[in-house]
Structures are given as structure tokens and as C-alpha cells.
């Protein structure tokens, strides 16, 4: 049996298109792994609750692995815990995991978002996505390297539930980093060329779970 914890990063409906034979559950919270069905063999952690409820503890994941369950993580809480528990056998997948594992990013705040608890819809933008989105905008000539650096600095200082591209662009304009026309151009670019690193990593996790190698572990 395969259990995947996901929500705002990748909806269960989208996830089932990649991996149909799994049980999908909302973002993981403390105690969830202790309540897994006895036949569980593989757990994929994509999303987890950070601040509104108690986050999943390291010892819970270690206990599950000691029972013979293969635990993979990506994208959000999964990437963070996989980076912290790689030496204990948790399997990390994707660029966000690699960023945490290498120390390029360190804060929980990098992947934290707010979401509608009923629909699972994401309501704010994770900082790690913003970093890659702005890099793409720089490469496309929409903003300069200096502007990208300044915008990321300002976005880092914003409280995570308030991080939307509109709010980030407005702040950049108000602070004189961008003029109004450049702010509008940046928002147009984001709408037309969205970068969602966390969702891409979530799909990579599902594809890894689907592989014969993962099923044999």
C-alpha cells in the first residue's frame, strides 16, 4: 500500500494522473504516521502543516522506517524532513530537497504557504518558487540581476501568508526597485510563464514511487 500526503503543492486529482494506485491524504501532521494502515509499504510526504498544527516529528518518520516502510520526501515539508533525515534513510527527491540538503536554503519559511483547508487551494507563494520564477524572468530580460536580488530580499522579509506575486511586485514598485511598467511586465511574465518548482518536485516523487525500484525497497 502506498500513502501520499499532499495538498496545496499538488492536488490529489493531479497526483492520481501520475500515480493512480495510491491513497492520498491531506498535508501530514504529527501523529499521522502512527495511524497508517498496517499494510503500508511506501509513504510519500509532499505537504505538511508547519504552523497551524504541530508539525510531524523526526522520530515519527524514523519509527516508520524502522518498521520497514520506505519514506520519501519532496517539495515542501517532505523536502525539509528528507534533508534532515537523509542519513537515517529517508529518500529526498527534487531540487527543493537538494537546496535544503546543500544548505543553499535553510528556513522552513522558504516552502511555507497558506491554503484553503477545505479545497486545498494554495493562497500564497512559497519563497523557493519565487526565487526560481525571478531567475527565469531575469534570463528572459524582464528584470535585471540587481532587481532580482533586491526583490528576493524584500520578499524574504514579507510574512509568508502575504507573499503573492502581486504583493511582491507592488512592494518592488513602491520601494523604487521597479517602475510601474516593469512591475506590470513582471506580473504578465509570471502569468504567462509560471514556474512551480514544488509541483515539479512532487511529480518527480510520484514517478519515483511508481518505479519498480521503489516498490522493491
C-alpha positions in Angstrom: 0.0 0.0 0.0 1.2 3.5 -0.9 0.2 6.6 1.1 0.9 10.1 -0.2 0.5 13.3 1.8 -0.2 16.2 -0.5 -2.4 19.3 -0.8 -1.6 22.8 -2.0 1.6 21.7 -3.8 -0.1 19.1 -6.0 -3.8 18.3 -5.8 -4.8 14.7 -5.3 -6.6 14.8 -8.6 -3.5 15.9 -10.4 -1.4 13.4 -8.4 -3.7 10.5 -9.4 -3.0 11.2 -13.1 0.7 10.3 -12.3 0.2 7.6 -9.7 -3.3 6.2 -9.6 -2.7 3.3 -7.2 -2.1 5.3 -4.0 -4.1 6.6 -1.1 -3.9 10.4 -1.0 -4.2 12.2 2.3 -4.1 15.9 3.4 -0.8 17.6 4.5 0.8 15.5 7.2 0.6 16.5 10.8 2.1 15.0 13.9 0.7 11.5 14.7 -0.3 10.7 11.1 2.4 8.1 10.5 1.4 6.2 13.7 -2.1 5.8 12.2 -1.0 4.4 8.9 -2.7 1.2 7.8 -0.7 -1.9 8.7 -0.2 -2.8 5.0 1.6 0.4 4.2 4.9 -0.1 2.4 5.7 3.3 0.9 4.9 6.8 2.2 5.5 10.0 0.2 5.5 13.2 2.1 5.0 16.3 -0.1 3.0 18.7 2.0 2.8 19.0 5.8 1.4 21.5 8.3 4.0 23.9 9.7 2.4 26.5 11.9 -1.3 25.9 12.4 -0.9 22.5 13.9 2.1 20.6 15.3 4.5 19.6 12.5 5.5 15.9 12.0 8.4 15.0 14.2 11.7 13.4 13.0 11.2 10.5 15.4 7.9 9.6 13.8 9.5 9.2 10.4 12.4 7.2 11.8 10.0 4.9 13.7 8.1 4.3 10.4 11.3 3.5 8.6 12.3 1.1 11.4 9.1 -0.8 10.6 10.3 -1.3 7.1 8.3 1.5 5.5 10.1 3.3 2.7 9.6 7.1 3.2 10.2 9.6 0.5 10.0 13.4 0.7 9.9 16.3 -1.8 8.7 19.8 -2.4 7.7 21.2 1.0 7.7 19.6 4.4 8.8 16.4 2.7 11.9 18.0 1.3 12.8 19.6 4.6 12.5 16.4 6.6 14.3 14.4 3.9 17.2 16.7 4.1 17.3 16.4 7.8 16.9 12.6 7.8 18.8 11.5 4.8 21.5 9.9 7.0 18.7 7.8 8.6 17.4 6.5 5.3 14.7 9.0 4.2 14.8 9.5 0.5 14.8 13.0 -0.8 13.6 13.9 -4.3 13.9 17.1 -6.4 15.5 20.5 -6.4 13.9 21.8 -3.2 15.3 18.8 -1.3 18.7 19.4 -2.9 18.6 23.1 -1.9 17.9 22.1 1.8 20.5 19.3 1.8 23.2 21.5 0.4 22.4 24.4 2.7 21.5 26.8 -0.1 18.2 27.3 1.8 17.7 26.6 5.4 14.4 28.1 6.7 11.0 26.4 6.9 9.7 29.8 5.6 11.1 29.0 2.1 8.4 26.5 1.4 5.6 27.6 3.7 2.3 28.7 2.2 -1.3 29.4 3.3 -4.0 27.3 1.7 -7.8 26.8 1.9 -8.3 24.0 4.4 -11.5 22.9 2.6 -10.4 23.0 -1.1 -6.6 22.7 -0.6 -6.1 25.7 -2.9 -2.8 27.5 -2.4 -3.3 31.1 -1.4 0.2 32.4 -1.2 3.5 31.7 -3.0 6.4 29.8 -1.5 9.7 31.8 -1.4 11.6 29.0 -3.1 9.2 29.2 -6.1 9.7 33.0 -6.2 13.5 32.6 -6.4 13.3 30.4 -9.4 10.5 32.4 -11.0 12.5 35.6 -10.7 15.6 33.9 -12.1 13.6 32.9 -15.2 12.3 36.5 -15.5 15.9 37.7 -15.4 17.0 35.3 -18.1 14.1 36.4 -20.2 15.2 40.0 -19.9 12.2 41.2 -17.9 14.3 42.3 -14.8 18.0 42.8 -14.2 20.2 40.7 -11.9 20.3 43.6 -9.4 16.5 44.0 -9.5 16.1 40.2 -8.9 18.3 40.3 -5.9 16.5 43.3 -4.4 13.1 41.8 -5.0 14.1 38.5 -3.4 15.4 40.4 -0.4 12.2 42.2 0.0 10.1 39.1 -0.5 12.2 37.3 2.2 11.1 39.9 4.7 7.4 39.5 4.0 5.3 37.4 6.3 4.8 34.2 4.3 0.9 34.3 4.1 1.2 37.7 2.4 3.6 36.5 -0.4 1.8 36.7 -3.7 3.3 37.9 -6.9 1.0 40.9 -6.9 2.1 41.9 -3.4 5.8 41.3 -4.3 5.6 43.4 -7.4 3.7 46.2 -5.7 6.3 46.3 -3.0 9.1 46.4 -5.6 7.4 49.3 -7.3 6.7 51.2 -4.0 10.3 50.7 -2.9 11.6 52.0 -6.2 13.2 48.7 -7.3 10.9 48.6 -10.4 9.0 51.3 -12.2 5.2 50.7 -12.7 5.6 49.5 -16.3 8.3 47.0 -15.3 6.2 45.8 -12.4 3.3 45.1 -14.8 5.6 43.4 -17.2 6.9 41.1 -14.5 3.4 40.1 -13.5 2.5 39.4 -17.1 5.6 37.2 -17.5 4.7 35.3 -14.3 1.1 34.7 -15.6 2.3 33.6 -19.0 5.4 31.6 -17.9 4.7 30.2 -14.4 7.4 28.3 -12.6 6.3 25.9 -9.9 9.4 24.1 -8.6 7.5 22.5 -5.7 4.9 20.9 -8.0 7.6 19.7 -10.4 9.3 18.0 -7.5 6.1 16.5 -6.3 5.6 14.8 -9.7 9.2 13.6 -9.6 8.4 11.9 -6.2 5.3 10.2 -7.6 7.3 9.0 -10.6 10.0 7.6 -8.3 7.4 5.8 -6.2 5.9 4.4 -9.4 9.3 2.9 -10.5 10.0 -0.8 -9.9 13.0 0.1 -7.7 10.9 1.9 -5.2 8.3 -0.9 -5.0 11.1 -3.4 -4.1 12.6 -1.4 -1.3 
